[in-house]
Amino acid sequence: MVTVFRAVGPAAAEQAQEVRELLEEAGLTASVLTDSHPGVPRGSCEVRVPEDQLPHAEQLIAANAEKIALPLDTSHELDLVTIFSSDAHDAEMEAAAVGSLLEANGIPALVVSPGPIPSLPYEVRVPRVRLEEARQLILAARETGPEAAEEAAGMEPQAG
């Protein structure tokens, strides 16, 4: 089964149900999964179909986008907030590492580069709703240190 639709917010279950009904009316097999299912991000609902039905399901959803009630999310839960900021000499590498750590653990992260203005900091931003989870993850990674990361990756820890 592959995900063809994901909704977040108070109306997520209702939206996913509408999409499921649309797909089933067209003869497709569709299931609604909530965040209590493995692989479904917290606070969201998904609609999944068998992989061989994916192209048809995507076409149906695109063709009926106006019928699917997708209210504008005006909450601030998905606003991006800065979790890391540095203008140190190694800021680019550290921002990339923090962004990779968050992404690898299912937390969306945006690495913001200062571009051609080197006096501005590198930043990593996450959705406000995931801020505390991201903080805990970064704290845990800092506490375990690079040796634990190398060991988890099956590498020999570097003597330092």
Phi and psi restraints in degrees (value plus and minus 20) as a CYANA .aco file:
   2 VAL   PHI    -145.1  -105.1
   2 VAL   PSI     129.9   169.9
   3 THR   PHI     -99.7   -59.7
   3 THR   PSI     109.0   149.0
   4 VAL   PHI    -134.3   -94.3
   4 VAL   PSI     -32.3     7.7
   5 PHE   PHI    -174.8  -134.8
   5 PHE   PSI     119.0   159.0
   6 ARG   PHI    -158.6  -118.6
   6 ARG   PSI     115.1   155.1
   7 ALA   PHI    -147.4  -107.4
   7 ALA   PSI     128.4   168.4
   8 VAL   PHI    -149.0  -109.0
   8 VAL   PSI     123.7   163.7
   9 GLY   PHI      93.3   133.3
   9 GLY   PSI    -194.9  -154.9
  10 PRO   PHI     -81.5   -41.5
  10 PRO   PSI     -50.1   -10.1
  11 ALA   PHI    -118.2   -78.2
  11 ALA   PSI      -8.0    32.0
  12 ALA   PHI     -78.4   -38.4
  12 ALA   PSI     -66.4   -26.4
  13 ALA   PHI     -84.3   -44.3
  13 ALA   PSI     -61.2   -21.2
  14 GLU   PHI     -84.6   -44.6
  14 GLU   PSI     -63.0   -23.0
  15 GLN   PHI     -84.5   -44.5
  15 GLN   PSI     -64.5   -24.5
  16 ALA   PHI     -82.6   -42.6
  16 ALA   PSI     -59.1   -19.1
  17 GLN   PHI     -83.7   -43.7
  17 GLN   PSI     -61.2   -21.2
  18 GLU   PHI     -81.2   -41.2
  18 GLU   PSI     -61.9   -21.9
  19 VAL   PHI     -87.4   -47.4
  19 VAL   PSI     -63.3   -23.3
  20 ARG   PHI     -77.9   -37.9
  20 ARG   PSI     -66.6   -26.6
  21 GLU   PHI     -81.3   -41.3
  21 GLU   PSI     -61.7   -21.7
  22 LEU   PHI     -78.3   -38.3
  22 LEU   PSI     -66.4   -26.4
  23 LEU   PHI     -88.5   -48.5
  23 LEU   PSI     -61.1   -21.1
  24 GLU   PHI     -87.7   -47.7
  24 GLU   PSI     -54.5   -14.5
  25 GLU   PHI     -82.2   -42.2
  25 GLU   PSI     -46.2    -6.2
  26 ALA   PHI    -110.6   -70.6
  26 ALA   PSI     -14.6    25.4
  27 GLY   PHI      68.5   108.5
  27 GLY   PSI      -9.2    30.8
  28 LEU   PHI    -111.7   -71.7
  28 LEU   PSI     139.5   179.5
  29 THR   PHI    -116.6   -76.6
  29 THR   PSI     100.8   140.8
  30 ALA   PHI    -155.9  -115.9
  30 ALA   PSI     123.2   163.2
  31 SER   PHI    -147.6  -107.6
  31 SER   PSI     122.3   162.3
  32 VAL   PHI    -120.1   -80.1
  32 VAL   PSI     109.8   149.8
  33 LEU   PHI    -141.4  -101.4
  33 LEU   PSI     121.4   161.4
  34 THR   PHI    -124.1   -84.1
  34 THR   PSI     158.3   198.3
  35 ASP   PHI     -89.3   -49.3
  35 ASP   PSI     -21.8    18.2
  36 SER   PHI    -101.4   -61.4
  36 SER   PSI     -29.7    10.3
  37 HIS   PHI    -111.0   -71.0
  37 HIS   PSI     125.6   165.6
  38 PRO   PHI     -79.0   -39.0
  38 PRO   PSI     117.0   157.0
  39 GLY   PHI      66.6   106.6
  39 GLY   PSI     -25.5    14.5
  40 VAL   PHI    -116.6   -76.6
  40 VAL   PSI     100.5   140.5
  41 PRO   PHI     -77.6   -37.6
  41 PRO   PSI     126.9   166.9
  42 ARG   PHI     -77.0   -37.0
  42 ARG   PSI     114.5   154.5
  43 GLY   PHI      63.0   103.0
  43 GLY   PSI      -9.5    30.5
  44 SER   PHI    -147.7  -107.7
  44 SER   PSI     146.6   186.6
  45 CYS   PHI    -148.1  -108.1
  45 CYS   PSI     125.4   165.4
  46 GLU   PHI    -147.1  -107.1
  46 GLU   PSI     135.7   175.7
  47 VAL   PHI    -135.7   -95.7
  47 VAL   PSI     108.4   148.4
  48 ARG   PHI    -142.8  -102.8
  48 ARG   PSI     128.1   168.1
  49 VAL   PHI    -152.4  -112.4
  49 VAL   PSI     141.2   181.2
  50 PRO   PHI     -79.8   -39.8
  50 PRO   PSI     126.9   166.9
  51 GLU   PHI     -76.3   -36.3
  51 GLU   PSI     -56.2   -16.2
  52 ASP   PHI     -90.1   -50.1
  52 ASP   PSI     -34.9     5.1
  53 GLN   PHI    -116.8   -76.8
  53 GLN   PSI     -21.5    18.5
  54 LEU   PHI     -74.4   -34.4
  54 LEU   PSI     -72.8   -32.8
  55 PRO   PHI     -78.4   -38.4
  55 PRO   PSI     -63.4   -23.4
  56 HIS   PHI     -85.6   -45.6
  56 HIS   PSI     -62.0   -22.0
  57 ALA   PHI     -82.9   -42.9
  57 ALA   PSI     -63.7   -23.7
  58 GLU   PHI     -82.2   -42.2
  58 GLU   PSI     -60.3   -20.3
  59 GLN   PHI     -83.1   -43.1
  59 GLN   PSI     -64.0   -24.0
  60 LEU   PHI     -82.9   -42.9
  60 LEU   PSI     -64.1   -24.1
  61 ILE   PHI     -84.4   -44.4
  61 ILE   PSI     -63.9   -23.9
  62 ALA   PHI     -84.1   -44.1
  62 ALA   PSI     -61.3   -21.3
  63 ALA   PHI     -90.5   -50.5
  63 ALA   PSI     -42.1    -2.1
  64 ASN   PHI    -135.0   -95.0
  64 ASN   PSI       1.3    41.3
  65 ALA   PHI     -76.5   -36.5
  65 ALA   PSI     -55.4   -15.4
  66 GLU   PHI     -90.7   -50.7
  66 GLU   PSI     -48.0    -8.0
  67 LYS   PHI     -97.7   -57.7
  67 LYS   PSI     -46.2    -6.2
  68 ILE   PHI     -99.6   -59.6
  68 ILE   PSI      98.5   138.5
  69 ALA   PHI     -88.5   -48.5
  69 ALA   PSI      85.6   125.6
  70 LEU   PHI    -138.4   -98.4
  70 LEU   PSI      63.0   103.0
  71 PRO   PHI     -85.7   -45.7
  71 PRO   PSI     130.1   170.1
  72 LEU   PHI     -89.4   -49.4
  72 LEU   PSI     107.4   147.4
  73 ASP   PHI    -104.5   -64.5
  73 ASP   PSI      86.3   126.3
  74 THR   PHI    -119.7   -79.7
  74 THR   PSI     -14.7    25.3
  75 SER   PHI     -90.5   -50.5
  75 SER   PSI     147.8   187.8
  76 HIS   PHI    -121.8   -81.8
  76 HIS   PSI     -11.2    28.8
  77 GLU   PHI     -82.0   -42.0
  77 GLU   PSI     -53.9   -13.9
  78 LEU   PHI    -116.3   -76.3
  78 LEU   PSI     -17.8    22.2
  79 ASP   PHI     -80.0   -40.0
  79 ASP   PSI     119.5   159.5
  80 LEU   PHI    -102.4   -62.4
  80 LEU   PSI     111.8   151.8
  81 VAL   PHI    -143.5  -103.5
  81 VAL   PSI     128.9   168.9
  82 THR   PHI     -98.7   -58.7
  82 THR   PSI     106.5   146.5
  83 ILE   PHI    -129.3   -89.3
  83 ILE   PSI     -39.2     0.8
  84 PHE   PHI    -162.7  -122.7
  84 PHE   PSI     118.4   158.4
  85 SER   PHI    -171.4  -131.4
  85 SER   PSI     112.1   152.1
  86 SER   PHI    -177.5  -137.5
  86 SER   PSI     123.5   163.5
  87 ASP   PHI    -139.9   -99.9
  87 ASP   PSI       0.6    40.6
  88 ALA   PHI     -89.0   -49.0
  88 ALA   PSI     148.5   188.5
  89 HIS   PHI     -80.5   -40.5
  89 HIS   PSI     -47.6    -7.6
  90 ASP   PHI    -126.7   -86.7
  90 ASP   PSI      -0.3    39.7
  91 ALA   PHI     -79.5   -39.5
  91 ALA   PSI     -59.7   -19.7
  92 GLU   PHI     -81.8   -41.8
  92 GLU   PSI     -65.7   -25.7
  93 MET   PHI     -86.9   -46.9
  93 MET   PSI     -61.2   -21.2
  94 GLU   PHI     -87.9   -47.9
  94 GLU   PSI     -61.2   -21.2
  95 ALA   PHI     -81.6   -41.6
  95 ALA   PSI     -61.5   -21.5
  96 ALA   PHI     -83.2   -43.2
  96 ALA   PSI     -60.8   -20.8
  97 ALA   PHI     -85.8   -45.8
  97 ALA   PSI     -63.7   -23.7
  98 VAL   PHI     -83.3   -43.3
  98 VAL   PSI     -65.6   -25.6
  99 GLY   PHI     -80.2   -40.2
  99 GLY   PSI     -62.9   -22.9
 100 SER   PHI     -85.1   -45.1
 100 SER   PSI     -61.8   -21.8
 101 LEU   PHI     -79.3   -39.3
 101 LEU   PSI     -66.9   -26.9
 102 LEU   PHI     -84.6   -44.6
 102 LEU   PSI     -68.0   -28.0
 103 GLU   PHI     -80.3   -40.3
 103 GLU   PSI     -61.2   -21.2
 104 ALA   PHI     -84.1   -44.1
 104 ALA   PSI     -41.7    -1.7
 105 ASN   PHI    -124.9   -84.9
 105 ASN   PSI      -2.3    37.7
 106 GLY   PHI      61.9   101.9
 106 GLY   PSI      -6.3    33.7
 107 ILE   PHI    -124.6   -84.6
 107 ILE   PSI      97.0   137.0
 108 PRO   PHI     -80.2   -40.2
 108 PRO   PSI     114.9   154.9
 109 ALA   PHI    -159.8  -119.8
 109 ALA   PSI     121.8   161.8
 110 LEU   PHI    -138.7   -98.7
 110 LEU   PSI     100.2   140.2
 111 VAL   PHI    -111.0   -71.0
 111 VAL   PSI     102.3   142.3
 112 VAL   PHI    -124.8   -84.8
 112 VAL   PSI     100.5   140.5
 113 SER   PHI    -117.6   -77.6
 113 SER   PSI     124.7   164.7
 114 PRO   PHI     -93.9   -53.9
 114 PRO   PSI     -26.5    13.5
 115 GLY   PHI      44.9    84.9
 115 GLY   PSI    -155.7  -115.7
 116 PRO   PHI     -99.0   -59.0
 116 PRO   PSI     -15.3    24.7
 117 ILE   PHI    -128.0   -88.0
 117 ILE   PSI      68.9   108.9
 118 PRO   PHI     -86.3   -46.3
 118 PRO   PSI     -31.0     9.0
 119 SER   PHI    -103.0   -63.0
 119 SER   PSI     -28.8    11.2
 120 LEU   PHI    -110.9   -70.9
 120 LEU   PSI     132.6   172.6
 121 PRO   PHI    -101.6   -61.6
 121 PRO   PSI     139.0   179.0
 122 TYR   PHI    -102.1   -62.1
 122 TYR   PSI     123.1   163.1
 123 GLU   PHI    -154.1  -114.1
 123 GLU   PSI     135.1   175.1
 124 VAL   PHI    -144.4  -104.4
 124 VAL   PSI     109.7   149.7
 125 ARG   PHI    -142.0  -102.0
 125 ARG   PSI     126.0   166.0
 126 VAL   PHI    -153.0  -113.0
 126 VAL   PSI     140.0   180.0
 127 PRO   PHI     -81.7   -41.7
 127 PRO   PSI     119.2   159.2
 128 ARG   PHI     -71.2   -31.2
 128 ARG   PSI     -60.0   -20.0
 129 VAL   PHI     -85.2   -45.2
 129 VAL   PSI     -39.1     0.9
 130 ARG   PHI    -127.3   -87.3
 130 ARG   PSI     -13.2    26.8
 131 LEU   PHI     -78.9   -38.9
 131 LEU   PSI     -71.0   -31.0
 132 GLU   PHI     -85.2   -45.2
 132 GLU   PSI     -59.7   -19.7
 133 GLU   PHI     -81.5   -41.5
 133 GLU   PSI     -61.5   -21.5
 134 ALA   PHI     -85.8   -45.8
 134 ALA   PSI     -61.4   -21.4
 135 ARG   PHI     -79.4   -39.4
 135 ARG   PSI     -66.1   -26.1
 136 GLN   PHI     -82.9   -42.9
 136 GLN   PSI     -59.9   -19.9
 137 LEU   PHI     -84.6   -44.6
 137 LEU   PSI     -64.9   -24.9
 138 ILE   PHI     -85.1   -45.1
 138 ILE   PSI     -62.4   -22.4
 139 LEU   PHI     -80.9   -40.9
 139 LEU   PSI     -64.8   -24.8
 140 ALA   PHI     -83.0   -43.0
 140 ALA   PSI     -60.4   -20.4
 141 ALA   PHI     -85.3   -45.3
 141 ALA   PSI     -59.7   -19.7
 142 ARG   PHI     -88.7   -48.7
 142 ARG   PSI     -55.8   -15.8
 143 GLU   PHI     -88.7   -48.7
 143 GLU   PSI     -57.8   -17.8
 144 THR   PHI    -100.5   -60.5
 144 THR   PSI     -47.0    -7.0
 145 GLY   PHI      57.2    97.2
 145 GLY   PSI     155.5   195.5
 146 PRO   PHI     -87.4   -47.4
 146 PRO   PSI     -46.5    -6.5
 147 GLU   PHI     -81.5   -41.5
 147 GLU   PSI     -62.2   -22.2
 148 ALA   PHI     -85.5   -45.5
 148 ALA   PSI     -57.7   -17.7
 149 ALA   PHI     -85.5   -45.5
 149 ALA   PSI     -62.9   -22.9
 150 GLU   PHI     -84.9   -44.9
 150 GLU   PSI     -61.4   -21.4
 151 GLU   PHI     -84.0   -44.0
 151 GLU   PSI     -62.5   -22.5
 152 ALA   PHI     -84.2   -44.2
 152 ALA   PSI     -50.2   -10.2
 153 ALA   PHI    -106.1   -66.1
 153 ALA   PSI     -19.6    20.4
 154 GLY   PHI      59.7    99.7
 154 GLY   PSI       1.2    41.2
 155 MET   PHI    -121.7   -81.7
 155 MET   PSI     137.1   177.1
 156 GLU   PHI     -97.7   -57.7
 156 GLU   PSI     107.2   147.2
 157 PRO   PHI     -78.9   -38.9
 157 PRO   PSI     119.9   159.9
 158 GLN   PHI     -99.2   -59.2
 158 GLN   PSI     117.2   157.2
 159 ALA   PHI     -92.7   -52.7
 159 ALA   PSI     112.5   152.5
